[in-house]
Amino acid sequence: MRRQDWPEILAGMIETYRHEPFSWGEHDCAMWAASVIKAMTDIDPAVEFRNTYSTAGDAFHILEHHGGLLHVVDKMFPRIESVLTARRGDITAMLGEFGPTLGVCIGHQCAYPGKQGLVFHPLRNCIAAWRV
C-alpha cells in the first residue's frame, strides 16, 4: 500500500510541517495524519472530510456523527494490538487537550500538530496505533 519512496516522503512531510501552526480543517491532527497517509500511499483517507470544517465545534460535530475519532480510524486501518510495535509511518493516538489526537509514528517518537508546529511525544505515551 505504501509507495517505495515512503521513507523519504515521511521525512519530507516532517520537515515541511515542522513549523506549520495548528489550524482546524487544514493542519489539525486528523488532517495531518491523513495528509501523511495520502503522501505515502496516494490514497486520501480523509477525502470525505476535507474542506468540510474550519472550527473545533464543526470538527467535533462531524466526529460525533461518525462515532468518534478513534472509531473513524478503526474503520479505515487495522489497529495495532501493542502501540509499542508501531513502526515509522503508522498512525498513533494519544490523549490531548481536546481528547484523542492523531499523530504519525517516526520511530520511538510520534509527531503531532501543535500550536506553533509539530510536537514530538514518546511512542510509549500513545493510547492506540494503526498500521498503514
Contacts in CASP RR format, 6 or more apart in sequence:
PFRMAT RR
TARGET T0000
AUTHOR 0000-0000-0000
METHOD contacts of the structure
MODEL  1
MRRQDWPEILAGMIETYRHEPFSWGEHDCAMWAASVIKAMTDIDPAVEFR
NTYSTAGDAFHILEHHGGLLHVVDKMFPRIESVLTARRGDITAMLGEFGP
TLGVCIGHQCAYPGKQGLVFHPLRNCIAAWRV
1 41 0 8 1.000
1 43 0 8 1.000
1 132 0 8 1.000
2 40 0 8 1.000
2 41 0 8 1.000
2 132 0 8 1.000
3 9 0 8 1.000
3 40 0 8 1.000
3 41 0 8 1.000
3 42 0 8 1.000
6 40 0 8 1.000
6 41 0 8 1.000
6 89 0 8 1.000
7 88 0 8 1.000
9 39 0 8 1.000
9 40 0 8 1.000
10 36 0 8 1.000
10 39 0 8 1.000
10 40 0 8 1.000
10 88 0 8 1.000
10 89 0 8 1.000
10 104 0 8 1.000
10 106 0 8 1.000
13 35 0 8 1.000
13 36 0 8 1.000
13 39 0 8 1.000
13 104 0 8 1.000
14 106 0 8 1.000
14 111 0 8 1.000
14 118 0 8 1.000
17 27 0 8 1.000
17 32 0 8 1.000
17 111 0 8 1.000
17 113 0 8 1.000
17 117 0 8 1.000
17 118 0 8 1.000
18 117 0 8 1.000
18 118 0 8 1.000
19 116 0 8 1.000
19 117 0 8 1.000
19 118 0 8 1.000
20 27 0 8 1.000
20 113 0 8 1.000
20 117 0 8 1.000
20 118 0 8 1.000
21 27 0 8 1.000
21 114 0 8 1.000
21 115 0 8 1.000
21 116 0 8 1.000
21 117 0 8 1.000
22 28 0 8 1.000
22 113 0 8 1.000
22 114 0 8 1.000
22 115 0 8 1.000
22 117 0 8 1.000
24 53 0 8 1.000
24 54 0 8 1.000
24 55 0 8 1.000
24 56 0 8 1.000
24 58 0 8 1.000
24 59 0 8 1.000
25 31 0 8 1.000
25 50 0 8 1.000
25 51 0 8 1.000
25 53 0 8 1.000
25 54 0 8 1.000
25 59 0 8 1.000
26 54 0 8 1.000
27 113 0 8 1.000
28 59 0 8 1.000
28 113 0 8 1.000
29 69 0 8 1.000
29 101 0 8 1.000
29 102 0 8 1.000
29 103 0 8 1.000
29 112 0 8 1.000
29 113 0 8 1.000
30 46 0 8 1.000
30 49 0 8 1.000
30 59 0 8 1.000
30 69 0 8 1.000
30 72 0 8 1.000
30 102 0 8 1.000
31 46 0 8 1.000
31 49 0 8 1.000
31 50 0 8 1.000
32 102 0 8 1.000
32 103 0 8 1.000
32 104 0 8 1.000
32 111 0 8 1.000
32 112 0 8 1.000
32 113 0 8 1.000
33 73 0 8 1.000
33 91 0 8 1.000
33 102 0 8 1.000
33 103 0 8 1.000
33 104 0 8 1.000
34 44 0 8 1.000
34 45 0 8 1.000
34 46 0 8 1.000
34 49 0 8 1.000
34 50 0 8 1.000
35 46 0 8 1.000
36 89 0 8 1.000
36 104 0 8 1.000
37 43 0 8 1.000
37 44 0 8 1.000
37 45 0 8 1.000
37 91 0 8 1.000
37 132 0 8 1.000
38 44 0 8 1.000
38 45 0 8 1.000
38 46 0 8 1.000
40 89 0 8 1.000
40 132 0 8 1.000
41 132 0 8 1.000
44 50 0 8 1.000
45 76 0 8 1.000
45 77 0 8 1.000
49 62 0 8 1.000
52 58 0 8 1.000
52 62 0 8 1.000
53 59 0 8 1.000
53 61 0 8 1.000
53 62 0 8 1.000
56 98 0 8 1.000
60 98 0 8 1.000
63 69 0 8 1.000
63 72 0 8 1.000
66 72 0 8 1.000
69 93 0 8 1.000
69 100 0 8 1.000
69 101 0 8 1.000
69 102 0 8 1.000
70 93 0 8 1.000
70 100 0 8 1.000
70 128 0 8 1.000
73 91 0 8 1.000
73 93 0 8 1.000
73 102 0 8 1.000
73 128 0 8 1.000
73 130 0 8 1.000
74 130 0 8 1.000
76 130 0 8 1.000
77 91 0 8 1.000
77 130 0 8 1.000
77 131 0 8 1.000
77 132 0 8 1.000
78 130 0 8 1.000
78 131 0 8 1.000
79 128 0 8 1.000
79 129 0 8 1.000
79 130 0 8 1.000
79 131 0 8 1.000
80 86 0 8 1.000
80 90 0 8 1.000
80 128 0 8 1.000
80 129 0 8 1.000
80 130 0 8 1.000
80 131 0 8 1.000
83 92 0 8 1.000
83 123 0 8 1.000
83 124 0 8 1.000
83 126 0 8 1.000
83 127 0 8 1.000
83 128 0 8 1.000
83 129 0 8 1.000
84 123 0 8 1.000
84 124 0 8 1.000
85 129 0 8 1.000
86 92 0 8 1.000
86 105 0 8 1.000
86 107 0 8 1.000
86 110 0 8 1.000
86 123 0 8 1.000
86 126 0 8 1.000
86 129 0 8 1.000
86 131 0 8 1.000
87 105 0 8 1.000
87 107 0 8 1.000
87 131 0 8 1.000
88 105 0 8 1.000
88 106 0 8 1.000
88 107 0 8 1.000
89 104 0 8 1.000
89 105 0 8 1.000
89 106 0 8 1.000
89 132 0 8 1.000
90 104 0 8 1.000
90 105 0 8 1.000
90 129 0 8 1.000
90 130 0 8 1.000
90 131 0 8 1.000
90 132 0 8 1.000
91 102 0 8 1.000
91 103 0 8 1.000
91 104 0 8 1.000
91 105 0 8 1.000
91 129 0 8 1.000
91 130 0 8 1.000
91 132 0 8 1.000
92 102 0 8 1.000
92 103 0 8 1.000
92 104 0 8 1.000
92 105 0 8 1.000
92 110 0 8 1.000
92 123 0 8 1.000
92 126 0 8 1.000
92 128 0 8 1.000
92 129 0 8 1.000
92 130 0 8 1.000
93 100 0 8 1.000
93 101 0 8 1.000
93 102 0 8 1.000
93 103 0 8 1.000
93 126 0 8 1.000
93 127 0 8 1.000
93 128 0 8 1.000
93 129 0 8 1.000
94 100 0 8 1.000
94 101 0 8 1.000
94 103 0 8 1.000
94 110 0 8 1.000
94 112 0 8 1.000
94 121 0 8 1.000
94 125 0 8 1.000
94 126 0 8 1.000
94 127 0 8 1.000
95 101 0 8 1.000
95 127 0 8 1.000
100 127 0 8 1.000
100 128 0 8 1.000
101 112 0 8 1.000
102 112 0 8 1.000
103 110 0 8 1.000
103 111 0 8 1.000
103 112 0 8 1.000
103 113 0 8 1.000
104 110 0 8 1.000
104 111 0 8 1.000
105 123 0 8 1.000
105 129 0 8 1.000
106 120 0 8 1.000
107 123 0 8 1.000
108 122 0 8 1.000
108 123 0 8 1.000
109 120 0 8 1.000
109 121 0 8 1.000
109 122 0 8 1.000
109 123 0 8 1.000
110 120 0 8 1.000
110 121 0 8 1.000
110 122 0 8 1.000
110 123 0 8 1.000
110 126 0 8 1.000
111 118 0 8 1.000
111 119 0 8 1.000
111 120 0 8 1.000
112 118 0 8 1.000
112 119 0 8 1.000
112 120 0 8 1.000
112 121 0 8 1.000
113 119 0 8 1.000
END
